[in-house]
Amino acid sequence: MSTAQTPQPDDTAGPPGTVGTSDRAGDRTVPGPQGPPRTSSAPDRPPTPLTGPDRDAAPAPWPRRLQIGLVLGLLAWGLAVLLSPEAGLPRQLAAAGLCAAAAVAVQYLLGPDRTAEERARRAENLLAETAATVRDGLRRHDDLRSDLVRYTEDVKQLAENLPVATDRSAGPQPARIPIEAVPDLATNFADVLAPGPPILSTFVRLEMQRVIGYMTDLTTLTVECPGENHDWMLALTRAAEESICATSTSVDREFWNSEPASRYLHAQQEAIDEHGVPVRRLFLLESARELDDRLLRLCEEQEVLHIEVRVAVLPELPPHLLRGTTNDFIVYDEAVSFEIDQDLRDVNIRTRLIARPDHVQDRMKRFRDLWEAGMSLRELEVRVDDEEDGTWMVDRG
């Protein structure tokens, strides 16, 4: 009978609060001073779950990989049957198994397919950028609209503050508003309306200052600019609603062959045909020597446009008609006089708009008197023929 001590099982627990230590000779747990005994060969805790990069790199589910491997194996077996029917079934199945195993191994080595994830991330980034762009565009649109509204209110306030003549017969006495009072308005419009290059912003600002300066001057019913302003003449022609009464002196003879004259006559034709505005033009001649075929053709061309034409030779007029201005002027709607001043060389040096009622009335009286004394187109044809035949001797000295 053996007296050897029976070994204790490995899961024998010691007193509570003791720690077990391993006896290497009998591979058993020896109670320690603290804690329960634990074996060194089998830890009693669950595995730590994968987190962070390790979790992202986890392989795809095995069933999906096995299905892909099975499909490729069947495909390989079918190819083997078609290409090598004499190889026998075992060899064909072996080839199919190798292809299936290779497919599974390749999926394991390459890891998961991140194409869908990358596409989703790119789409999300694109949507975020598009949303940011749209928000920025809407913000700029709102800013521009608010600026335009503010500047429109400024213009409206400026117009409301302009003095208005209540009694035209007594003559208006408005106060002049200097251009220095509205420089910020021109600058603000330039900032909103001008394109990118700085020179265009400066150009818009200067143009706005010029126009506002003319608007300010018009509060006195008189405005002028240097040189001959064809833009004012065209704009007033298009704005006329009742009548246009114009004189043309010898200084203008070359003007009728220019490009501005073509646009001017076209605007007058539109005023006549589309708006029913009567247009009368009186040619004032310094001498009878100017009565020639060239003048006759000019008058005929304008009569074709339905412009009423007459000609007056100044030295042949009665003495009381010789006292008065002989400068070019055009009266629009019997309310505004467009006038051009010349120097001693007959060069146009200044253009003026005058809307003072007394001045306009004087211009209209002067025009009517000269118009009544002038020759019609038929009388002009007879006079030109007489001049060419030498039978008309007036002003031949």
C-alpha atoms as one frame of an Amber mdcrd trajectory, in Angstrom:
protein
   0.000   0.000   0.000   1.431   3.247  -1.126   1.767   6.034   1.319   2.092
   8.751  -1.414  -0.214  11.716  -0.962  -3.034  12.060  -3.497  -2.472  15.183
  -5.626  -5.064  17.993  -5.308  -7.051  19.019  -8.365  -5.985  22.223 -10.176
  -9.171  24.114  -9.394  -8.828  23.713  -5.622  -9.321  27.161  -4.189  -7.510
  28.482  -1.152  -8.863  30.614   1.539 -10.473  33.847   0.440  -8.061  36.710
   0.047  -5.076  34.518  -0.859  -3.055  34.557  -4.092  -2.155  31.255  -5.671
   1.379  30.334  -6.863   2.323  27.525  -9.212   4.295  24.408  -8.072   6.333
  23.447 -11.072   7.092  19.879  -9.820   3.456  18.778  -9.552   1.934  21.443
 -11.828  -0.495  22.380  -9.123  -1.521  25.543  -7.417   0.004  26.297  -4.052
  -1.971  28.675  -1.883  -0.308  32.007  -1.410  -0.727  34.630   1.146  -3.511
  36.580  -0.759  -6.164  36.002  -3.445  -7.632  32.851  -4.925  -5.378  30.347
  -6.688  -5.095  30.733 -10.489  -3.431  28.481 -12.976  -0.799  29.890 -15.256
  -1.799  27.821 -18.234  -5.404  29.162 -18.840  -6.234  32.832 -18.147  -9.800
  33.407 -16.999 -10.712  36.703 -18.811 -12.404  37.475 -22.128 -10.379  38.784
 -25.073 -10.145  42.537 -25.539 -12.317  43.722 -28.450 -10.599  45.354 -31.411
 -10.697  49.122 -31.500  -9.226  51.909 -33.587  -7.104  50.872 -36.604  -7.197
  47.183 -35.655 -10.961  47.174 -35.829 -10.987  49.021 -39.161  -8.534  46.481
 -40.576 -10.644  43.475 -39.521 -11.282  41.072 -42.412 -14.600  40.783 -44.147
 -17.064  38.121 -42.929 -15.968  34.617 -43.812 -19.287  33.511 -45.364 -18.925
  36.149 -48.045 -15.360  35.090 -48.774 -16.331  31.423 -48.932 -19.160  32.200
 -51.316 -16.821  34.099 -53.610 -14.320  31.217 -53.410 -17.054  28.689 -54.205
 -18.193  30.654 -57.238 -14.646  30.963 -58.574 -14.058  27.256 -57.851 -17.119
  26.280 -59.852 -15.986  28.577 -62.636 -12.551  26.956 -62.641 -14.073  23.498
 -62.667 -16.272  24.390 -65.616 -13.274  25.725 -67.510 -11.318  22.566 -66.724
 -14.138  20.376 -68.018 -14.335  22.370 -71.220 -10.633  22.698 -71.858  -9.386
  19.301 -70.592 -12.207  16.733 -70.565  -9.694  13.894 -70.651  -7.979  14.947
 -67.408 -10.500  13.105 -65.287 -12.820  14.212 -62.543 -10.269  14.146 -59.641
  -7.881  16.496 -61.457 -10.705  18.810 -62.428 -12.004  18.990 -58.864  -8.469
  19.580 -57.573  -8.009  22.493 -59.946 -11.364  23.926 -58.874 -10.428  23.554
 -55.196  -7.095  25.329 -55.736  -8.820  28.251 -57.460 -11.395  28.518 -54.665
  -8.691  28.443 -51.996  -6.665  31.019 -53.898  -9.705  33.329 -54.101 -10.299
  33.065 -50.360  -6.610  33.672 -49.638  -6.473  36.719 -51.888  -9.506  38.246
 -50.146  -7.901  37.601 -46.777  -4.597  39.183 -47.783  -6.068  42.221 -49.515
  -8.510  42.967 -46.736 -11.876  44.759 -47.184 -12.794  46.788 -50.267 -12.924
  50.441 -49.298 -14.141  51.769 -52.664 -17.683  52.373 -51.486 -16.434  54.037
 -48.330 -14.115  56.343 -50.302 -16.896  57.257 -52.710 -19.232  58.071 -49.852
 -16.555  60.219 -48.218 -15.865  62.090 -51.476 -19.581  62.627 -52.074 -19.954
  63.976 -48.559 -17.030  66.374 -49.053 -18.424  67.519 -52.415 -21.834  68.178
 -50.907 -20.259  70.125 -48.074 -18.237  72.282 -50.501 -21.302  72.866 -52.702
 -23.385  73.877 -49.705 -20.654  76.287 -48.574 -20.458  77.822 -52.069 -24.228
  78.251 -52.253 -24.320  79.852 -48.806 -21.533  82.248 -49.788 -23.301  83.168
 -53.053 -26.589  83.792 -51.254 -24.827  85.933 -48.679 -23.172  88.050 -51.390
 -26.490  88.367 -53.244 -28.192  89.557 -50.083 -25.385  92.044 -49.436 -25.599
  93.415 -52.992 -29.373  93.700 -52.807 -29.219  95.519 -49.489 -26.568  97.894
 -50.894 -28.667  98.645 -53.961 -31.726  99.240 -51.813 -29.756 101.613 -49.596
 -28.307 103.536 -52.556 -31.741 103.727 -54.209 -33.077 105.279 -51.032 -30.181
 107.756 -51.116 -31.045 108.782 -54.690 -34.742 109.064 -53.799 -33.886 111.217
 -50.808 -31.632 113.395 -52.952 -34.404 113.840 -55.520 -36.928 114.698 -52.816
 -34.579 117.295 -51.364 -34.142 119.074 -54.702 -36.083 122.342 -54.750 -39.124
 122.362 -57.042 -40.520 125.473 -58.697 -44.182 125.832 -57.766 -44.889 128.960
 -59.797 -43.372 128.693 -63.275 -44.778 132.042 -64.394 -43.047 133.882 -61.563
 -39.770 132.123 -62.313 -38.182 129.545 -60.024 -35.619 130.561 -57.468 -34.059
 127.228 -56.474 -30.959 126.903 -54.338 -27.905 125.357 -55.961 -26.747 122.037
 -54.508 -22.966 121.684 -54.957 -21.406 118.462 -56.190 -19.368 118.261 -52.983
 -22.564 117.401 -51.119 -22.961 114.013 -52.847 -19.507 112.458 -53.431 -20.274
 109.464 -51.242 -23.246 108.554 -53.415 -21.075 108.316 -56.543 -18.425 106.334
 -54.674 -20.975 103.879 -53.320 -22.508 103.303 -56.733 -19.042 102.738 -58.175
 -18.264 100.146 -55.509 -21.471  98.216 -56.237 -21.755  98.493 -60.023 -18.140
  98.545 -61.245 -16.390  95.334 -62.439 -13.168  94.043 -60.976 -10.338  96.167
 -62.484  -9.620  99.272 -60.374  -9.531 101.534 -63.430 -13.167 100.662 -64.215
 -14.192 101.429 -60.648 -12.506 104.827 -60.941 -14.163 105.396 -64.326 -17.624
 104.613 -62.954 -17.048 106.891 -59.969 -15.953 109.794 -62.192 -18.920 109.284
 -64.525 -21.289 109.215 -61.571 -19.777 112.424 -60.228 -20.147 114.058 -63.642
 -23.792 113.046 -64.022 -24.653 114.040 -60.460 -22.926 117.364 -61.106 -25.209
 117.961 -64.105 -28.244 116.961 -62.031 -27.191 119.448 -59.386 -26.722 122.210
 -61.965 -30.175 121.529 -63.411 -31.703 122.723 -60.154 -30.933 126.210 -61.481
 -32.543 125.248 -64.833 -29.197 125.826 -66.557 -26.341 123.418 -67.218 -23.398
 123.593 -69.578 -20.465 121.483 -70.695 -17.398 122.200 -72.850 -17.476 121.408
 -76.548 -20.410 120.055 -78.552 -22.446 117.498 -76.615 -24.134 115.158 -79.097
 -25.388 112.871 -76.315 -27.586 115.615 -74.855 -28.965 116.390 -78.290 -29.864
 112.741 -78.949 -31.339 112.197 -75.494 -33.554 115.293 -75.726 -34.711 114.245
 -79.195 -35.818 110.869 -77.843 -37.458 112.539 -74.829 -39.453 115.098 -76.847
 -43.242 114.619 -76.873 -44.670 117.826 -78.406 -42.303 119.561 -80.823 -38.707
 120.139 -81.953 -37.753 123.532 -83.408 -34.146 123.803 -84.591 -31.899 126.320
 -86.329 -28.765 125.432 -88.268 -26.162 128.039 -89.194 -23.374 127.909 -91.732
 -21.093 126.524 -89.036 -23.079 123.270 -89.130 -22.645 122.648 -92.836 -19.914
 120.011 -92.325 -21.773 118.471 -89.422 -24.457 116.992 -91.694 -21.885 114.710
 -93.313 -20.705 113.261 -89.988 -21.669 110.097 -88.103 -23.361 111.967 -85.208
 -25.594 113.708 -87.760 -26.735 110.320 -89.067 -27.740 109.206 -85.565 -29.374
 112.573 -84.915 -31.517 112.406 -88.058 -32.454 108.800 -87.298 -33.627 109.813
 -83.817 -35.685 112.649 -85.300 -37.264 110.300 -87.821 -38.272 107.956 -84.976
 -39.755 110.902 -83.063 -41.828 111.832 -86.117 -42.946 108.370 -87.254 -43.389
 106.642 -83.889 -44.427 109.473 -81.567 -45.934 112.021 -83.951 -43.581 114.813
 -82.862 -43.352 117.571 -85.519 -39.794 118.638 -86.369 -38.971 121.949 -88.037
 -35.489 123.044 -89.122 -34.497 126.528 -90.292 -31.182 126.913 -92.136 -29.625
 130.366 -91.548 -27.181 131.475 -94.259 -24.567 134.194 -93.929 -24.638 134.940
 -97.626 -26.618 134.159-100.754 -23.500 132.507-102.131 -24.414 129.503-100.009
 -27.564 128.925-102.058 -26.348 126.037-104.175 -27.182 122.466-105.125 -25.414
 121.133-102.052 -27.782 122.998 -99.732 -30.730 122.012-101.885 -29.857 118.296
-101.658 -29.466 118.613 -97.870 -32.927 120.123 -97.537 -34.460 117.498 -99.834
 -32.885 114.666 -97.816 -34.399 115.998 -94.612 -37.792 116.577 -96.196 -37.841
 112.892 -97.163 -37.627 112.158 -93.413 -40.791 114.305 -92.962 -38.797 117.169
 -91.434 -40.206 120.615 -92.323 -37.379 122.692 -93.811 -36.973 126.393 -94.527
 -34.003 128.611 -95.460 -33.323 132.229 -94.524 -30.517 134.434 -95.883 -29.628
 136.767 -93.012 -28.575 139.876 -95.070 -31.940 139.747 -96.886 -34.049 139.751
 -93.708 -35.882 142.894 -92.478 -33.806 145.057 -90.121 -35.823 144.189 -87.016
 -35.037 140.474 -87.535 -31.309 141.102 -87.738 -31.293 142.144 -84.102 -30.966
 138.967 -82.119 -28.886 135.864 -81.709 -27.692 133.903 -84.701 -26.223 130.993
 -82.754 -27.541 127.495 -83.177 -30.335 126.536 -80.836 -32.931 123.744 -80.600
 -36.084 124.106 -78.512 -37.635 120.852 -77.288 -41.331 120.810 -76.320 -41.062
 124.611 -75.967 -39.559 123.924 -72.531 -35.803 123.386 -72.953 -33.361 125.236
 -75.194 -30.265 123.387 -76.426 -27.664 125.945 -77.495 -24.122 125.822 -78.878
 -21.730 128.767 -78.578 -18.893 129.448 -81.056 -15.719 131.430 -80.738 -14.322
 133.925 -83.282 -13.025 131.018 -85.393 -16.545 129.518 -85.616 -15.474 126.613
 -83.427 -18.083 125.108 -81.096 -16.740 125.732 -77.612 -19.699 125.211 -75.281
 -23.069 123.462 -75.061 -25.788 124.701 -72.733 -29.225 123.532 -71.631 -31.498
 126.336 -70.481 -34.984 125.675 -69.123 -35.817 129.110 -67.737 -39.286 129.960
 -69.073 -38.443 133.552 -70.041 -35.373 132.451 -72.000 -37.221 129.625 -73.768
 -40.063 131.990 -74.716 -37.577 134.418 -76.259 -36.022 131.568 -78.271 -39.419
 130.422 -79.519 -40.372 133.977 -80.564 -37.066 134.315 -82.406 -37.644 131.004
 -84.183 -41.190 131.853 -85.271 -40.143 135.232 -86.693 -37.270 133.719 -88.679
 -39.436 130.809 -89.788 -42.080 133.137 -91.222 -39.400 135.085 -93.130 -37.701
 131.997 -94.543 -38.076 130.306 -97.917 -39.847 126.990 -98.345 -38.212 124.159
-100.249 -40.052 125.030-103.475 -39.016 128.672-103.197 -35.489 127.522-102.534
 -35.434 125.457-105.747 -36.462 128.506-107.794 -33.932 130.690-106.022 -31.072
 128.243-106.621 -31.966 128.054-110.318 -31.959 131.832-110.537 -28.603 132.004
-108.763 -27.116 129.553-111.240 -28.525 131.471-114.194 -27.179 134.758-112.825
 -30.592 136.429-112.782 -30.593 136.999-108.994 -28.246 139.874-108.142 -28.834
 140.356-104.418 -25.737 139.963-102.242 -23.391 139.667-105.234 -21.042 142.433
-104.155
